[in-house]
């Protein structure tokens, strides 16, 4: 009887371990960065724009990165008061899988508009990134 209980417990334990491994393999890699390369970087303060948060005014950063993950390469735009550590992420999927190149960034009091050389643009409301801390 004890032997059957032991086998049942072992099967349940192994099944649970397998589920954990599957979750890490299927879900986890999409958030793990193996390598990051900055393609474009700038600050709203350089354009004379700051954003209000918590009674103060802060500059915001914009970083465009090429991120290598176990699941593949993605291009991510990061916006925030310190976009190196705290940011609002936007994964870019712009035409034909080409690497995006920033043509211009328009910092506005209520949003930022990023224009790419491909002719596409992205409009991000300031509410999405100004309070990221």
FIPATOR-592189 format. One record per residue: residue in three letters; x, y, z of N, C-alpha, C in turn; residue number from 1. Coordinates in nm, 3 decimals, decimal comma, padded with zeros to 5 digits, always signed. Example, Ala and Ser with C-alpha at 12.3 -4.5 7.8 and 13.67 -1.06 7.14 Angstrom:
r_npx_npy_npz_capx_capy_capz_cpx_cpy_cpz_k
ALA_+01,319_-00,569_+00,780_+01,230_-00,450_+00,780_+01,320_-00,330_+00,780_1
SER_+01,285_-00,225_+00,708_+01,367_-00,106_+00,714_+01,290_+00,003_+00,787_2
END
This chain:
r_npx_npy_npz_capx_capy_capz_cpx_cpy_cpz_k
UNK_+00,082_-00,119_+00,000_+00,000_+00,000_+00,000_+00,087_+00,126_+00,000_1
UNK_+00,190_+00,125_+00,083_+00,280_+00,240_+00,091_+00,352_+00,261_-00,040_2
UNK_+00,386_+00,151_-00,105_+00,458_+00,160_-00,232_+00,371_+00,225_-00,339_3
UNK_+00,241_+00,191_-00,344_+00,149_+00,251_-00,441_+00,133_+00,400_-00,414_4
UNK_+00,122_+00,440_-00,289_+00,111_+00,581_-00,253_+00,236_+00,657_-00,294_5
UNK_+00,351_+00,595_-00,276_+00,478_+00,658_-00,312_+00,484_+00,681_-00,463_6
UNK_+00,443_+00,579_-00,541_+00,443_+00,592_-00,687_+00,346_+00,702_-00,732_7
UNK_+00,230_+00,708_-00,671_+00,132_+00,811_-00,705_+00,188_+00,950_-00,675_8
UNK_+00,249_+00,964_-00,558_+00,308_+01,093_-00,520_+00,421_+01,131_-00,615_9
UNK_+00,501_+01,033_-00,656_+00,612_+01,059_-00,748_+00,559_+01,103_-00,885_10
UNK_+00,454_+01,037_-00,934_+00,394_+01,074_-01,062_+00,338_+01,216_-01,055_11
UNK_+00,270_+01,249_-00,949_+00,213_+01,384_-00,932_+00,326_+01,487_-00,926_12
UNK_+00,432_+01,459_-00,855_+00,547_+01,550_-00,844_+00,613_+01,571_-00,979_13
UNK_+00,635_+01,462_-01,054_+00,698_+01,473_-01,186_+00,608_+01,549_-01,284_14
UNK_+00,478_+01,525_-01,278_+00,386_+01,597_-01,365_+00,387_+01,746_-01,334_15
UNK_+00,391_+01,781_-01,206_+00,399_+01,922_-01,166_+00,528_+01,986_-01,214_16
UNK_+00,639_+01,912_-01,200_+00,768_+01,965_-01,245_+00,768_+01,985_-01,396_17
UNK_+00,707_+01,894_-01,470_+00,699_+01,907_-01,614_+00,617_+02,030_-01,653_18
UNK_+00,509_+02,055_-01,584_+00,428_+02,174_-01,611_+00,507_+02,302_-01,587_19
UNK_+00,585_+02,305_-01,480_+00,668_+02,423_-01,451_+00,770_+02,444_-01,562_20
UNK_+00,837_+02,338_-01,605_+00,936_+02,348_-01,712_+00,870_+02,397_-01,840_21
UNK_+00,754_+02,342_-01,874_+00,683_+02,387_-01,994_+00,645_+02,535_-01,986_22
UNK_+00,600_+02,579_-01,871_+00,564_+02,720_-01,853_+00,685_+02,810_-01,873_23
UNK_+00,799_+02,771_-01,819_+00,921_+02,852_-01,834_+00,965_+02,854_-01,979_24
UNK_+00,958_+02,739_-02,047_+01,001_+02,732_-02,186_+00,908_+02,808_-02,279_25
UNK_+00,777_+02,796_-02,257_+00,681_+02,857_-02,347_+00,648_+03,002_-02,317_26
UNK_+00,647_+03,040_-02,190_+00,607_+03,175_-02,152_+00,726_+03,262_-02,116_27
UNK_+00,816_+03,211_-02,036_+00,928_+03,288_-01,984_+01,020_+03,351_-02,087_28
UNK_+01,060_+03,278_-02,194_+01,159_+03,333_-02,286_+01,117_+03,462_-02,353_29
UNK_+00,987_+03,490_-02,363_+00,945_+03,612_-02,430_+00,981_+03,737_-02,350_30
UNK_+01,016_+03,722_-02,223_+01,052_+03,838_-02,144_+01,200_+03,840_-02,106_31
UNK_+01,275_+03,738_-02,143_+01,417_+03,731_-02,111_+01,497_+03,794_-02,224_32
UNK_+01,583_+03,889_-02,191_+01,668_+03,953_-02,292_+01,807_+03,892_-02,285_33
UNK_+01,853_+03,841_-02,399_+01,989_+03,787_-02,406_+02,089_+03,895_-02,443_34
UNK_+02,043_+03,990_-02,526_+02,130_+04,101_-02,569_+02,042_+04,217_-02,613_35
UNK_+02,084_+04,337_-02,580_+02,011_+04,457_-02,621_+02,109_+04,555_-02,686_36
UNK_+02,065_+04,616_-02,796_+02,147_+04,718_-02,862_+02,060_+04,842_-02,885_37
UNK_+02,108_+04,956_-02,839_+02,035_+05,082_-02,855_+02,052_+05,130_-02,999_38
UNK_+01,940_+05,152_-03,067_+01,941_+05,202_-03,204_+01,917_+05,352_-03,210_39
UNK_+01,844_+05,405_-03,112_+01,815_+05,549_-03,107_+01,784_+05,585_-02,963_40
UNK_+01,828_+05,705_-02,924_+01,804_+05,750_-02,786_+01,797_+05,902_-02,784_41
UNK_+01,699_+05,953_-02,709_+01,690_+06,098_-02,689_+01,603_+06,129_-02,569_42
UNK_+01,606_+06,258_-02,529_+01,532_+06,303_-02,410_+01,437_+06,416_-02,448_43
UNK_+01,320_+06,418_-02,384_+01,222_+06,524_-02,411_+01,276_+06,660_-02,371_44
UNK_+01,358_+06,664_-02,268_+01,414_+06,789_-02,218_+01,497_+06,859_-02,326_45
UNK_+01,562_+06,783_-02,412_+01,641_+06,842_-02,520_+01,553_+06,916_-02,620_46
UNK_+01,424_+06,878_-02,626_+01,328_+06,946_-02,713_+01,249_+07,052_-02,636_47
UNK_+01,285_+07,074_-02,509_+01,218_+07,175_-02,427_+01,086_+07,129_-02,366_48
UNK_+01,063_+06,998_-02,362_+00,937_+06,945_-02,308_+00,964_+06,863_-02,182_49
UNK_+00,885_+06,890_-02,079_+00,887_+06,808_-01,958_+00,742_+06,768_-01,927_50
UNK_+00,728_+06,666_-01,844_+00,595_+06,613_-01,812_+00,570_+06,621_-01,663_51
UNK_+00,446_+06,657_-01,626_+00,408_+06,669_-01,486_+00,378_+06,533_-01,428_52
UNK_+00,429_+06,511_-01,307_+00,397_+06,389_-01,234_+00,420_+06,416_-01,086_53
UNK_+00,318_+06,390_-01,007_+00,331_+06,404_-00,861_+00,369_+06,544_-00,817_54
UNK_+00,323_+06,644_-00,887_+00,351_+06,783_-00,849_+00,483_+06,836_-00,902_55
UNK_+00,563_+06,754_-00,966_+00,690_+06,799_-01,024_+00,689_+06,782_-01,174_56
UNK_+00,794_+06,832_-01,238_+00,808_+06,819_-01,382_+00,934_+06,740_-01,410_57
UNK_+00,921_+06,645_-01,502_+01,033_+06,555_-01,531_+01,052_+06,541_-01,682_58
UNK_+01,176_+06,522_-01,721_+01,207_+06,489_-01,859_+01,174_+06,341_-01,881_59
UNK_+01,148_+06,304_-02,002_+01,125_+06,164_-02,035_+01,227_+06,120_-02,138_60
UNK_+01,265_+05,994_-02,131_+01,360_+05,937_-02,226_+01,287_+05,853_-02,328_61
UNK_+01,346_+05,841_-02,445_+01,298_+05,751_-02,548_+01,418_+05,669_-02,593_62
UNK_+01,401_+05,538_-02,591_+01,507_+05,448_-02,637_+01,444_+05,347_-02,733_63
UNK_+01,505_+05,332_-02,849_+01,466_+05,227_-02,944_+01,575_+05,122_-02,937_64
UNK_+01,534_+04,998_-02,905_+01,630_+04,890_-02,889_+01,601_+04,772_-02,981_65
UNK_+01,707_+04,705_-03,018_+01,698_+04,573_-03,083_+01,725_+04,474_-02,970_66
UNK_+01,627_+04,389_-02,939_+01,637_+04,298_-02,826_+01,638_+04,154_-02,877_67
UNK_+01,743_+04,081_-02,839_+01,752_+03,940_-02,875_+01,701_+03,859_-02,756_68
UNK_+01,599_+03,777_-02,783_+01,538_+03,692_-02,680_+01,545_+03,547_-02,729_69
UNK_+01,525_+03,452_-02,639_+01,525_+03,312_-02,683_+01,421_+03,283_-02,791_70
UNK_+01,316_+03,363_-02,796_+01,210_+03,343_-02,895_+01,236_+03,417_-03,026_71
UNK_+01,343_+03,498_-03,033_+01,375_+03,572_-03,155_+01,412_+03,716_-03,126_72
UNK_+01,423_+03,794_-03,232_+01,462_+03,935_-03,223_+01,337_+04,021_-03,229_73
UNK_+01,327_+04,118_-03,137_+01,219_+04,216_-03,139_+01,279_+04,355_-03,133_74
UNK_+01,202_+04,451_-03,178_+01,240_+04,591_-03,167_+01,143_+04,655_-03,069_75
UNK_+01,197_+04,722_-02,969_+01,115_+04,775_-02,861_+01,146_+04,922_-02,839_76
UNK_+01,041_+05,000_-02,829_+01,052_+05,140_-02,794_+01,023_+05,151_-02,646_77
UNK_+01,111_+05,215_-02,571_+01,093_+05,231_-02,427_+01,085_+05,379_-02,395_78
UNK_+00,978_+05,417_-02,325_+00,955_+05,556_-02,288_+00,937_+05,566_-02,138_79
UNK_+01,000_+05,666_-02,077_+00,984_+05,688_-01,934_+01,085_+05,787_-01,882_80
UNK_+01,069_+05,827_-01,755_+01,158_+05,925_-01,695_+01,303_+05,877_-01,684_81
UNK_+01,322_+05,746_-01,684_+01,456_+05,686_-01,685_+01,440_+05,556_-01,762_82
UNK_+01,436_+05,566_-01,894_+01,401_+05,453_-01,979_+01,503_+05,339_-01,975_83
UNK_+01,612_+05,358_-01,906_+01,707_+05,249_-01,888_+01,652_+05,148_-01,788_84
UNK_+01,586_+05,198_-01,683_+01,537_+05,111_-01,576_+01,385_+05,106_-01,564_85
UNK_+01,318_+05,219_-01,582_+01,174_+05,228_-01,565_+01,115_+05,284_-01,693_86
UNK_+01,027_+05,207_-01,757_+00,979_+05,253_-01,886_+00,845_+05,188_-01,921_87
UNK_+00,781_+05,250_-02,018_+00,661_+05,197_-02,081_+00,709_+05,132_-02,212_88
UNK_+00,693_+05,000_-02,226_+00,743_+04,934_-02,347_+00,641_+04,929_-02,460_89
UNK_+00,689_+04,945_-02,582_+00,606_+04,928_-02,701_+00,685_+04,839_-02,797_90
UNK_+00,638_+04,718_-02,821_+00,703_+04,629_-02,917_+00,659_+04,672_-03,056_91
UNK_+00,758_+04,695_-03,143_+00,729_+04,745_-03,277_+00,723_+04,630_-03,378_92
UNK_+00,624_+04,637_-03,462_+00,612_+04,542_-03,573_+00,583_+04,625_-03,696_93
UNK_+00,689_+04,682_-03,750_+00,675_+04,769_-03,866_+00,716_+04,695_-03,992_94
UNK_+00,641_+04,713_-04,096_+00,660_+04,654_-04,228_+00,773_+04,556_-04,251_95
UNK_+00,743_+04,444_-04,304_+00,834_+04,343_-04,359_+00,950_+04,303_-04,268_96
UNK_+00,936_+04,320_-04,139_+01,038_+04,274_-04,046_+01,171_+04,349_-04,053_97
UNK_+01,172_+04,464_-04,118_+01,296_+04,543_-04,126_+01,326_+04,612_-03,994_98
UNK_+01,453_+04,641_-03,973_+01,492_+04,713_-03,851_+01,441_+04,857_-03,861_99
UNK_+01,364_+04,901_-03,762_+01,310_+05,038_-03,768_+01,418_+05,143_-03,747_100
UNK_+01,407_+05,250_-03,821_+01,499_+05,364_-03,807_+01,415_+05,488_-03,780_101
UNK_+01,449_+05,559_-03,673_+01,375_+05,679_-03,635_+01,415_+05,794_-03,728_102
UNK_+01,316_+05,859_-03,787_+01,341_+05,977_-03,870_+01,326_+06,103_-03,788_103
UNK_+01,221_+06,107_-03,701_+01,197_+06,226_-03,620_+01,112_+06,189_-03,498_104
UNK_+01,132_+06,265_-03,392_+01,052_+06,248_-03,271_+00,993_+06,384_-03,237_105
UNK_+00,862_+06,390_-03,224_+00,793_+06,512_-03,186_+00,745_+06,497_-03,043_106
UNK_+00,811_+06,566_-02,950_+00,771_+06,566_-02,810_+00,665_+06,673_-02,793_107
UNK_+00,546_+06,634_-02,753_+00,436_+06,727_-02,732_+00,393_+06,720_-02,586_108
UNK_+00,330_+06,824_-02,532_+00,293_+06,824_-02,390_+00,205_+06,706_-02,348_109
UNK_+00,126_+06,651_-02,441_+00,035_+06,542_-02,404_+00,069_+06,408_-02,468_110
UNK_+00,177_+06,402_-02,547_+00,212_+06,278_-02,616_+00,347_+06,291_-02,684_111
UNK_+00,392_+06,180_-02,739_+00,511_+06,181_-02,823_+00,475_+06,109_-02,952_112
UNK_+00,522_+06,164_-03,063_+00,498_+06,103_-03,194_+00,635_+06,065_-03,251_113
UNK_+00,650_+05,937_-03,281_+00,776_+05,888_-03,337_+00,750_+05,854_-03,483_114
UNK_+00,830_+05,915_-03,572_+00,816_+05,891_-03,715_+00,936_+05,809_-03,761_115
UNK_+00,908_+05,706_-03,840_+01,013_+05,616_-03,885_+01,043_+05,639_-04,032_116
UNK_+01,164_+05,602_-04,075_+01,205_+05,620_-04,214_+01,114_+05,544_-04,310_117
UNK_+01,047_+05,440_-04,261_+00,956_+05,360_-04,345_+00,829_+05,438_-04,380_118
UNK_+00,807_+05,553_-04,316_+00,686_+05,632_-04,337_+00,581_+05,606_-04,231_119
UNK_+00,600_+05,504_-04,151_+00,506_+05,474_-04,043_+00,533_+05,564_-03,924_120
UNK_+00,433_+05,579_-03,838_+00,451_+05,660_-03,718_+00,379_+05,596_-03,601_121
UNK_+00,420_+05,637_-03,482_+00,362_+05,585_-03,359_+00,332_+05,703_-03,268_122
UNK_+00,212_+05,707_-03,216_+00,166_+05,814_-03,128_+00,140_+05,752_-02,990_123
UNK_+00,215_+05,797_-02,888_+00,200_+05,741_-02,753_+00,157_+05,853_-02,659_124
UNK_+00,038_+05,841_-02,597_-00,007_+05,943_-02,501_+00,088_+05,951_-02,381_125
UNK_+00,111_+06,072_-02,333_+00,201_+06,093_-02,220_+00,155_+06,021_-02,094_126
UNK_+00,025_+06,001_-02,079_-00,026_+05,929_-01,962_+00,032_+05,788_-01,953_127
UNK_+00,072_+05,731_-02,065_+00,128_+05,596_-02,065_+00,270_+05,590_-02,009_128
UNK_+00,345_+05,699_-02,022_+00,487_+05,690_-01,983_+00,534_+05,790_-01,878_129
UNK_+00,461_+05,895_-01,851_+00,513_+05,996_-01,761_+00,517_+05,952_-01,615_130
UNK_+00,434_+05,858_-01,575_+00,430_+05,817_-01,434_+00,501_+05,684_-01,409_131
UNK_+00,575_+05,635_-01,507_+00,645_+05,508_-01,489_+00,764_+05,533_-01,397_132
UNK_+00,756_+05,483_-01,273_+00,865_+05,501_-01,177_+00,871_+05,381_-01,088_133
END
